[in-house]
Amino acid sequence: MQGNELILIVEADKALAASLREWLEMVGYRVTTALNGRTALRLLEHSRPDIILSDITMPEMDGYEFLEAVRSQPQFTTIPFMFLTGRSQRQDAIVSRGLGADDYITKPCEPDDLLVAIRGKIKRAQDVALVQLHNVYKDSLTVLANAIEARDAYTRGHVERVCAYATVIARELGCTEQELSDLEFGAILHDIGKIAVSETILSKPGKLTDEECQEIRKHPETGVSMVRDISYMAIAIPCIQHHHERYDGDGYPGGLAGESIPLTARVLAVADAFDAIISDRPYRQARSSAEAATEIVREAGRQFDPRVVDAFQRAVSKGLIVPFL
């Protein structure tokens, strides 16, 4: 069975359209039909199919005109469009692809071949849409995170840099694509809870009082409370909540130690610390990247996971960290 995707069949032969519809519904698709391109365009005003199967030779508006009309409207440009036609001339296939058709299948065809083509085109379109949605989410969240950090001139650009460092380190560790995606969102959102911290504390040039330290230490849990009910942000929670944990268990907010700290948070802790050391802060000036790297290595097994530090060192030695400075 399919995922209930909608197929639009544009076919002048009523018997063939009915046969295709019956078969495709039997294998799990929803199907709507039109006898020509003009009728199909009216259907598109009310529903968006996951794929369009169209003949070429049709009355009122043929398949070529219909394809051009579909591709001329921005909201329909990503819908997979397949020609299913009795016209077998090579020139027809060339013209079809030139107009933006995704596939060209001649009748008669084997049902299994058609089904494979349909599934493949829908899957590709869904994968592309997922990537586009991911990028929209990422870009929107980066804008949000930068707006929060703009309250503190010393951390401007911190989000992008930490995200870049963390990704490089994670790749050196051999993290999966899913872990990299989770880490990317976590790096963007890790300090979102600082929106609840007063600017006076964020920009204080001297030592913080105990009360001010306690307010700062609340930002991981504040951040978690802000995103926990937003489904696409939930993957960032381990990083938001645990990027200030220490490998020796002396961090916050949970006092987690060693492997009990999520891997993405352990990676982020190194990237975050490295950027903090090489950036100006209200209470001190930036140190060199070499000094920062030495400090990271010194804290292996205490503040940081030794395995993550090793990956960090490999990235530095390959020149993969410094270019982001």
C-alpha positions in Angstrom: 0.0 0.0 0.0 1.1 3.6 -0.7 1.0 6.6 1.5 -2.3 7.8 0.2 -0.7 10.1 -2.4 -3.0 11.8 -5.0 -2.4 11.1 -8.7 -4.0 13.2 -11.4 -4.6 11.3 -14.7 -5.2 13.4 -17.8 -6.5 11.1 -20.5 -9.0 11.5 -23.3 -9.7 7.8 -23.5 -12.4 7.3 -20.8 -12.0 3.6 -20.7 -8.3 3.8 -20.2 -8.6 6.5 -17.6 -11.1 4.4 -15.7 -8.9 1.3 -15.9 -5.8 3.2 -14.7 -7.8 4.7 -11.9 -9.1 1.4 -10.7 -5.7 -0.2 -10.8 -3.9 2.7 -9.0 -6.6 2.9 -6.3 -6.3 -0.9 -5.8 -2.5 -0.4 -5.0 -3.2 2.4 -2.5 -3.3 5.7 -4.4 -6.0 8.3 -4.5 -6.8 9.2 -8.1 -8.6 12.0 -9.9 -9.1 12.2 -13.7 -9.6 14.8 -16.4 -10.3 14.3 -20.2 -8.1 17.2 -21.3 -5.6 19.8 -20.1 -8.2 22.5 -19.6 -10.3 20.4 -17.3 -7.2 19.3 -15.4 -6.2 23.0 -14.8 -9.5 23.6 -13.2 -9.0 20.6 -10.9 -5.6 22.0 -9.9 -7.3 25.1 -8.6 -8.8 23.0 -5.8 -6.3 20.3 -5.1 -2.6 19.7 -5.5 -1.7 16.2 -6.8 1.5 14.4 -5.8 2.1 13.5 -9.5 0.5 14.1 -12.9 0.1 11.4 -15.6 -0.9 13.0 -18.9 -1.5 11.9 -22.5 -0.3 14.2 -25.3 -3.1 13.9 -27.9 -6.2 15.4 -26.3 -9.0 17.8 -27.4 -9.3 21.5 -26.3 -5.8 21.5 -24.7 -3.2 18.9 -25.5 -0.6 17.5 -23.2 2.2 19.9 -24.3 0.0 23.0 -23.7 -1.1 21.5 -20.4 2.5 20.9 -19.3 3.5 24.5 -20.2 0.5 25.8 -18.3 1.4 23.7 -15.2 5.1 24.7 -15.3 4.2 28.4 -15.7 2.7 28.5 -12.3 5.2 28.6 -9.4 3.1 26.6 -7.0 3.0 23.7 -9.5 6.6 23.6 -10.7 7.7 20.9 -8.3 4.9 18.5 -9.1 6.3 15.4 -10.9 4.8 15.3 -14.5 4.9 12.1 -16.6 3.7 11.7 -20.1 1.9 8.4 -20.7 1.2 8.4 -24.4 0.9 6.3 -27.6 3.2 8.7 -29.4 6.5 6.8 -29.6 8.6 9.2 -31.8 11.9 10.1 -30.2 11.3 13.8 -31.1 8.2 13.8 -28.9 10.2 12.6 -25.9 12.9 15.3 -26.5 10.2 18.0 -26.8 8.5 16.7 -23.6 11.7 16.8 -21.5 12.5 20.3 -22.9 9.2 21.5 -21.6 9.8 20.1 -18.2 8.4 16.6 -18.2 10.0 14.3 -15.6 9.4 11.1 -17.6 8.0 9.9 -20.9 6.4 6.4 -21.1 4.8 5.0 -24.2 1.6 2.9 -24.3 1.2 0.1 -23.9 3.5 -0.4 -20.9 3.9 -3.0 -18.2 1.9 -2.1 -15.1 4.9 -2.9 -12.9 7.1 -0.6 -14.9 4.6 2.2 -14.6 4.2 1.7 -10.9 8.0 1.8 -10.4 8.2 5.0 -12.3 5.4 6.6 -10.3 6.8 5.6 -7.0 10.3 6.8 -7.9 9.1 10.2 -9.1 6.9 10.7 -6.0 9.7 9.6 -3.7 12.1 12.0 -5.3 9.7 14.9 -5.0 9.0 14.1 -1.4 12.8 14.0 -0.6 13.3 17.3 -2.3 10.4 18.9 -0.4 11.8 17.6 2.8 15.2 19.1 2.2 13.6 22.4 1.2 11.5 22.4 4.4 14.5 21.5 6.5 16.4 24.5 5.0 13.4 26.8 5.6 13.3 25.7 9.2 17.1 26.1 9.6 17.1 29.5 8.1 14.2 30.7 10.1 15.7 29.4 13.4 19.1 31.0 12.6 17.4 34.4 12.2 15.7 33.8 15.5 18.9 32.8 17.3 20.8 35.7 15.8 18.1 38.1 17.0 18.5 36.8 20.5 22.3 37.0 20.3 22.1 40.5 18.9 21.3 41.6 22.5 25.0 40.8 23.2 27.4 42.3 20.7 30.1 40.0 21.9 28.4 36.9 20.5 27.5 38.2 17.1 28.0 35.4 14.5 28.4 32.8 17.3 25.5 30.6 16.0 27.0 30.2 12.5 30.5 29.6 13.8 29.5 27.0 16.4 27.3 25.2 13.9 30.3 25.1 11.5 32.8 23.8 14.1 30.4 21.3 15.5 29.6 19.8 12.0 33.2 19.4 11.2 34.0 17.7 14.5 31.0 15.4 14.1 32.0 14.4 10.6 35.5 13.5 12.0 33.7 11.3 14.5 31.8 9.5 11.7 28.4 10.7 12.9 25.4 9.6 10.8 23.4 12.1 8.6 20.6 12.0 11.2 23.1 12.9 14.0 24.5 15.7 11.9 21.0 17.1 11.2 20.1 16.9 14.9 23.4 18.6 15.8 22.8 21.4 13.3 19.5 22.3 14.8 20.9 21.9 18.3 23.8 24.2 17.5 21.4 26.8 16.1 19.1 26.7 19.1 21.5 25.8 22.0 21.4 29.3 23.6 17.8 30.1 22.8 17.0 30.1 26.5 19.2 33.2 27.0 16.2 35.2 25.8 15.1 35.1 29.5 18.5 36.4 30.8 18.7 40.1 31.3 21.0 42.1 29.0 22.7 43.6 32.1 24.0 40.1 33.0 24.9 39.1 29.5 27.0 42.2 29.0 28.4 42.6 32.6 32.2 43.3 32.3 33.1 42.0 35.8 32.6 38.8 37.7 29.0 37.6 38.1 27.4 37.3 41.5 26.1 33.9 42.7 22.6 35.0 41.9 23.6 36.2 38.4 25.3 32.9 37.8 22.2 31.0 38.8 20.2 33.0 36.3 22.6 32.2 33.5 22.5 28.5 34.5 18.8 28.4 33.9 19.0 29.0 30.2 19.3 25.4 29.1 16.1 24.4 30.8 14.4 27.6 29.7 15.4 26.8 26.2 13.9 23.2 26.5 10.6 24.6 27.8 10.4 26.9 24.8 10.8 24.2 22.1 9.5 21.0 23.7 6.0 21.3 22.2 7.2 22.2 18.7 7.7 19.0 16.8 10.4 20.0 14.4 12.5 21.6 17.1 12.4 18.6 19.5 15.5 17.1 17.9 17.5 20.1 19.3 16.5 19.3 22.9 19.6 17.1 23.8 21.9 19.9 22.7 19.9 22.7 24.3 19.6 20.9 27.6 23.1 19.4 28.0 25.7 21.5 26.2 26.9 22.7 29.6 27.4 19.3 31.1 30.9 18.2 31.8 32.5 14.9 31.0 33.5 14.6 34.6 30.0 15.1 35.8 30.6 18.6 37.3 28.4 20.5 34.8 24.8 21.6 34.6 21.8 21.3 34.6 21.8 17.6 35.1 25.3 16.8 36.4 25.5 14.1 33.7 28.9 12.4 33.1 30.7 10.5 30.4 28.6 8.6 27.8 25.4 9.5 29.6 25.7 13.0 28.0 24.2 12.8 24.5 26.9 12.7 21.8 25.6 15.7 20.0 25.8 17.7 23.3 29.4 16.5 23.8 30.3 17.7 20.4 28.6 21.0 20.8 30.3 21.6 24.1 33.7 21.5 22.4 32.6 23.7 19.5 30.9 26.2 21.8 33.9 26.4 24.1 36.3 26.9 21.2 34.3 29.8 19.8 34.0 31.4 23.3 37.8 31.3 23.8 38.6 32.9 20.5 35.9 35.6 20.8 35.9 38.8 22.8 33.9 38.8 26.0 32.8 41.6 28.3 35.2 40.3 31.0 38.2 39.4 28.8 39.7 39.7 25.3 39.8 36.9 22.7 42.7 34.4 22.7 44.3 32.9 19.7 43.0 29.8 18.0 46.2 28.0 19.0 45.7 28.9 22.7 42.0 27.8 22.4 43.0 24.4 20.9 45.5 23.9 23.7 42.9 24.7 26.3 40.4 22.2 24.7 43.0 19.5 24.7 44.0 20.2 28.3 40.3 19.7 29.4 40.0 16.3 27.7 38.6 13.8 30.2 37.5 16.6 32.5 35.3 19.2 30.7 35.2 17.4 27.4 34.8 13.9 26.0 38.4 12.7 25.0 37.0 11.1 21.8 35.4 14.4 20.7 38.6 16.2 21.5 40.6 13.8 19.4 38.2 14.5 16.5 38.6 18.2 17.1 42.4 17.9 17.0 42.2 16.0 13.7 39.9 18.7 12.2 42.4 21.4 13.3 45.4 19.5 11.9 43.5 19.2 8.5 42.8 22.9 8.5 39.0 22.3 8.7 38.5 24.5 11.8 40.7 27.6 11.3 39.0 28.8 8.0 35.8 29.5 10.0 37.5 32.0 12.2 
